[in-house]
């Protein structure tokens, strides 16, 4: 058995509700699942309750968007098993407000090219705490202007030089690392190779980073092996998961298509217990 420690729900930019996600996890006989919605703990808090009802171990999590100013790149920190989620609320609220402003600006830009309405986008984002690019693309699909979330239309609008792309301001990675620890959480650098965060990873280790996401769909076997070796060298936790978004995934990613082995999940839970005992 194994666990999927990186899953998103409708609360952020996934297409499945919490109950359906946990039902799938149970069917896959996973030993654990972590709900790590973007920049909100609402999904994880609810998922822990639903998981207990369905006899599925749900690990409380959140994936926080950050920026690495030294290299001008984004980076994501996964926060697991936070003791005081309310201490992150101010930080997450600011990120959410920045994302919401950028999302509406993107909608206005898209409307210059396609006659959709803001109401249609909001409808597609029902249940989410914010508006993501996937919701805008969903609206374009519903209106008949795109046949997939990712593809030619997405690249035209939101690719590297997309005509509707609007940058979002995120807090610095090191500041978020500190905030996670002050809230009693475990900080793990998500998918380092997705945003070319290799140098950042080396910088965060002496600052108290707790772990690194070793297994991820974007990582090659060689990259995962190297990350696992680095984790063992520096006594970091090793985590992994599918980065599940349902139909909003860029590529096909079923739940548990990428997992973390049971011993790594046990190490995560034991690490948390040691932190609790230290007070």
C-alpha positions as a printed NumPy array, in Angstrom:
array([[  0.   ,   0.   ,   0.   ],
       [  0.972,   3.621,  -0.465],
       [ -0.412,   7.127,  -0.109],
       [ -1.146,  10.067,  -2.38 ],
       [  0.001,  13.182,  -0.546],
       [ -0.797,  15.778,  -3.21 ],
       [ -4.45 ,  16.134,  -4.242],
       [ -6.656,  19.09 ,  -5.163],
       [-10.423,  19.459,  -4.969],
       [-13.063,  21.879,  -6.232],
       [-12.127,  24.131,  -3.327],
       [ -9.218,  25.329,  -5.468],
       [ -8.536,  24.142,  -9.024],
       [ -9.575,  20.508,  -8.993],
       [-12.702,  19.201, -10.697],
       [-13.837,  16.742,  -7.996],
       [-15.566,  17.469,  -4.731],
       [-14.1  ,  16.301,  -1.431],
       [-16.486,  13.405,  -0.96 ],
       [-15.838,  12.04 ,  -4.456],
       [-12.08 ,  12.374,  -4.052],
       [-12.097,  10.449,  -0.791],
       [-14.382,   7.791,  -2.27 ],
       [-11.851,   7.254,  -5.069],
       [ -9.044,   7.023,  -2.523],
       [-10.971,   4.361,  -0.645],
       [-11.56 ,   2.385,  -3.849],
       [ -7.823,   2.539,  -4.538],
       [ -7.186,   1.192,  -1.024],
       [ -4.713,   3.965,  -0.277],
       [ -3.16 ,   4.025,   3.184],
       [ -3.432,   7.831,   3.27 ],
       [ -4.392,  10.824,   1.193],
       [ -3.513,  14.482,   1.658],
       [ -5.788,  17.264,   0.452],
       [ -3.501,  20.139,  -0.536],
       [ -5.666,  22.758,  -2.215],
       [ -3.961,  25.916,  -3.407],
       [ -3.714,  28.667,  -0.811],
       [ -6.654,  27.553,   1.337],
       [ -7.067,  25.11 ,   4.209],
       [-10.838,  24.908,   3.842],
       [-10.775,  21.746,   1.735],
       [ -8.346,  19.915,   3.984],
       [-10.26 ,  20.735,   7.157],
       [-13.472,  19.395,   5.628],
       [-11.684,  16.391,   4.122],
       [-10.347,  15.242,   7.5  ],
       [-13.934,  15.049,   8.787],
       [-15.213,  13.23 ,   5.691],
       [-12.236,  10.866,   5.785],
       [-13.074,   9.76 ,   9.316],
       [-16.622,   8.976,   8.221],
       [-15.385,   6.87 ,   5.304],
       [-12.512,   5.272,   7.247],
       [ -9.849,   6.921,   5.069],
       [ -6.793,   8.542,   6.655],
       [ -6.732,  12.136,   5.437],
       [ -3.654,  14.236,   6.149],
       [ -4.388,  17.942,   6.5  ],
       [ -2.48 ,  19.996,   3.948],
       [ -2.294,  23.131,   1.831],
       [ -0.117,  24.064,  -1.149],
       [  1.076,  27.649,  -0.774],
       [  2.147,  29.696,  -3.783],
       [  5.392,  31.627,  -3.284],
       [  8.03 ,  33.441,  -5.308],
       [ 11.798,  32.989,  -5.306],
       [ 12.911,  36.573,  -5.999],
       [ 16.588,  35.69 ,  -6.356],
       [ 15.827,  33.72 ,  -9.502],
       [ 12.497,  35.229, -10.515],
       [ 10.642,  31.917, -10.327],
       [  7.596,  30.605,  -8.553],
       [  7.869,  27.889,  -5.921],
       [  5.23 ,  25.943,  -4.024],
       [  5.487,  24.898,  -0.395],
       [  3.313,  22.085,   0.879],
       [  2.268,  22.547,   4.495],
       [  1.243,  19.337,   6.263],
       [ -0.409,  18.703,   9.639],
       [ -0.639,  22.345,  10.689],
       [ -1.487,  22.821,  14.37 ],
       [ -2.845,  26.354,  13.996],
       [ -4.28 ,  26.862,  10.476],
       [ -5.781,  30.177,  11.606],
       [ -2.265,  31.601,  11.85 ],
       [ -1.951,  31.15 ,   8.09 ],
       [ -5.282,  32.791,   7.3  ],
       [ -3.889,  36.303,   6.829],
       [ -1.18 ,  35.072,   4.484],
       [ -3.564,  32.887,   2.486],
       [ -6.15 ,  35.673,   2.316],
       [ -3.605,  38.052,   0.766],
       [ -2.61 ,  35.457,  -1.81 ],
       [ -6.276,  34.817,  -2.557],
       [ -7.001,  38.502,  -3.063],
       [ -4.051,  38.832,  -5.443],
       [ -5.191,  35.76 ,  -7.367],
       [ -8.77 ,  37.044,  -7.53 ],
       [ -7.688,  40.411,  -8.931],
       [ -5.475,  38.718, -11.518],
       [ -8.245,  36.238, -12.37 ],
       [-10.768,  38.969, -13.109],
       [ -8.167,  40.874, -15.138],
       [ -7.6  ,  37.718, -17.192],
       [-11.345,  37.319, -17.713],
       [-11.551,  40.874, -19.048],
       [ -8.685,  40.213, -21.441],
       [-10.221,  36.943, -22.647],
       [-13.495,  38.768, -23.323],
       [-11.683,  40.89 , -25.917],
       [-11.221,  37.746, -28.008],
       [-14.19 ,  35.586, -27.015],
       [-17.7  ,  36.85 , -26.092],
       [-18.055,  34.954, -22.828],
       [-19.413,  36.571, -19.683],
       [-17.91 ,  36.906, -16.202],
       [-21.015,  35.15 , -14.877],
       [-20.211,  32.044, -16.933],
       [-16.679,  31.931, -15.517],
       [-17.989,  32.367, -11.985],
       [-20.452,  29.532, -12.596],
       [-17.626,  27.249, -13.696],
       [-15.716,  28.219, -10.548],
       [-18.637,  27.322,  -8.257],
       [-17.311,  25.718,  -5.092],
       [-13.816,  27.15 ,  -5.473],
       [-12.406,  29.843,  -3.255],
       [-11.06 ,  31.65 ,  -6.314],
       [-10.933,  31.938, -10.099],
       [ -8.237,  29.878, -11.775],
       [ -7.23 ,  29.692, -15.425],
       [ -8.881,  26.258, -15.593],
       [-12.237,  27.841, -14.775],
       [-11.841,  30.362, -17.576],
       [-10.969,  27.568, -19.991],
       [-13.96 ,  25.559, -18.761],
       [-16.187,  28.539, -19.605],
       [-14.632,  28.729, -23.067],
       [-15.34 ,  25.015, -23.541],
       [-18.945,  25.461, -22.447],
       [-19.288,  28.338, -24.907],
       [-17.836,  26.276, -27.754],
       [-14.57 ,  28.151, -28.179],
       [-12.245,  25.425, -26.932],
       [-12.352,  21.646, -26.973],
       [-10.03 ,  21.056, -24.023],
       [ -8.7  ,  22.819, -20.951],
       [ -5.151,  22.669, -22.241],
       [ -4.33 ,  23.06 , -25.899],
       [ -4.071,  25.679, -28.618],
       [ -6.508,  28.138, -27.021],
       [ -4.869,  27.831, -23.611],
       [ -1.424,  28.511, -25.08 ],
       [ -2.746,  31.503, -26.995],
       [ -4.269,  32.996, -23.863],
       [ -2.14 ,  31.791, -20.967],
       [  1.076,  30.385, -22.413],
       [  4.468,  31.959, -21.78 ],
       [  3.597,  34.908, -24.026],
       [ -0.175,  34.522, -23.738],
       [ -2.275,  37.56 , -24.619],
       [ -4.446,  37.184, -21.483],
       [ -1.746,  36.242, -19.028],
       [ -1.638,  38.331, -15.834],
       [  1.102,  37.755, -13.233],
       [  0.091,  37.113,  -9.635],
       [  2.067,  38.553,  -6.732],
       [  3.097,  35.886,  -4.214],
       [  4.992,  36.163,  -0.904],
       [  8.656,  35.218,  -0.724],
       [  9.37 ,  31.535,  -0.206],
       [ 11.484,  32.055,   2.91 ],
       [  8.745,  34.152,   4.531],
       [  6.194,  31.405,   3.861],
       [  8.569,  28.786,   5.285],
       [  8.737,  30.805,   8.503],
       [  4.951,  31.241,   8.568],
       [  4.382,  27.486,   8.194],
       [  6.646,  26.729,  11.131],
       [  5.044,  29.448,  13.268],
       [  1.691,  27.794,  12.564],
       [  3.022,  24.417,  13.692],
       [  3.141,  22.939,  10.194],
       [  5.592,  20.763,   8.303],
       [  7.103,  22.52 ,   5.259],
       [  7.861,  20.496,   2.134],
       [  9.105,  21.939,  -1.171],
       [  6.713,  20.736,  -3.866],
       [  7.887,  19.369,  -7.249],
       [ 11.28 ,  21.15 ,  -7.325],
       [ 11.884,  20.355, -10.992],
       [  8.58 ,  21.843, -12.174],
       [  9.769,  25.399, -11.516],
       [ 13.497,  24.702, -11.608],
       [ 13.792,  25.173,  -7.853],
       [ 16.94 ,  23.1  ,  -7.429],
       [ 19.079,  25.99 ,  -6.156],
       [ 16.263,  27.207,  -3.932],
       [ 16.013,  23.737,  -2.409],
       [ 19.669,  23.871,  -1.394],
       [ 19.117,  27.298,   0.183],
       [ 16.03 ,  26.253,   2.145],
       [ 17.605,  23.2  ,   3.787],
       [ 19.725,  25.131,   6.325],
       [ 16.739,  27.416,   6.969],
       [ 14.72 ,  24.527,   8.378],
       [ 12.924,  22.98 ,   5.402],
       [ 11.361,  19.745,   6.654],
       [ 11.026,  17.784,   3.438],
       [ 10.956,  17.593,  -0.345],
       [  8.438,  16.121,  -2.755],
       [ 10.413,  13.296,  -4.295],
       [  7.73 ,  11.515,  -6.333],
       [  5.723,  13.658,  -8.744],
       [  4.378,  13.148, -12.29 ],
       [  6.725,  15.853, -13.597],
       [  9.805,  14.112, -12.19 ],
       [ 11.771,  11.523, -14.118],
       [ 12.896,   8.383, -12.304],
       [ 16.433,   9.769, -12.266],
       [ 15.246,  13.041, -10.722],
       [ 13.239,  11.222,  -8.065],
       [ 16.226,   9.015,  -7.23 ],
       [ 18.454,  12.079,  -6.868],
       [ 15.909,  13.864,  -4.676],
       [ 15.523,  10.805,  -2.467],
       [ 19.285,  10.623,  -2.067],
       [ 19.415,  14.316,  -1.163],
       [ 16.575,  13.865,   1.336],
       [ 18.421,  11.044,   3.073],
       [ 21.671,  13.002,   3.066],
       [ 20.052,  15.973,   4.817],
       [ 17.519,  14.067,   6.97 ],
       [ 14.585,  15.507,   5.052],
       [ 11.17 ,  13.92 ,   4.786],
       [ 10.402,  12.419,   1.378],
       [  6.841,  12.834,   0.121],
       [  5.031,  12.316,  -3.143],
       [  1.713,  12.268,  -4.912],
       [ -0.18 ,  12.572,  -8.161],
       [ -0.879,  16.331,  -7.958],
       [ -4.42 ,  15.264,  -8.779],
       [ -6.732,  17.85 , -10.381],
       [ -9.219,  15.546, -12.114],
       [-10.252,  16.851, -15.541],
       [ -8.292,  20.058, -14.859],
       [ -4.939,  18.248, -15.054],
       [ -2.639,  19.139, -17.931],
       [ -1.993,  15.427, -18.497],
       [ -3.922,  12.332, -17.421],
       [ -3.315,  11.898, -13.691],
       [ -5.575,   9.502, -11.876],
       [ -5.499,   9.506,  -8.119],
       [ -2.627,   7.304,  -6.879],
       [ -0.962,   7.371, -10.315],
       [  2.038,   8.676,  -8.354],
       [  2.406,   7.769,  -4.697],
       [  4.658,   7.887,  -1.666],
       [  5.559,   4.542,  -0.07 ],
       [  4.103,   3.665,   3.303],
       [  7.407,   4.024,   5.139],
       [  7.636,   7.667,   4.051],
       [  4.105,   8.306,   5.284],
       [  5.001,   6.688,   8.602],
       [  8.084,   8.921,   8.806],
       [  5.938,  12.007,   8.179],
       [  3.515,  11.061,  10.97 ],
       [  6.325,  10.119,  13.359],
       [  8.114,  13.394,  12.601],
       [  4.942,  15.252,  13.541],
       [  4.684,  13.36 ,  16.801],
       [  8.246,  14.312,  17.701],
       [  7.456,  17.961,  17.024],
       [  4.387,  17.748,  19.255],
       [  6.428,  16.241,  22.098],
       [  9.004,  19.009,  21.789],
       [  6.151,  21.451,  22.321]])
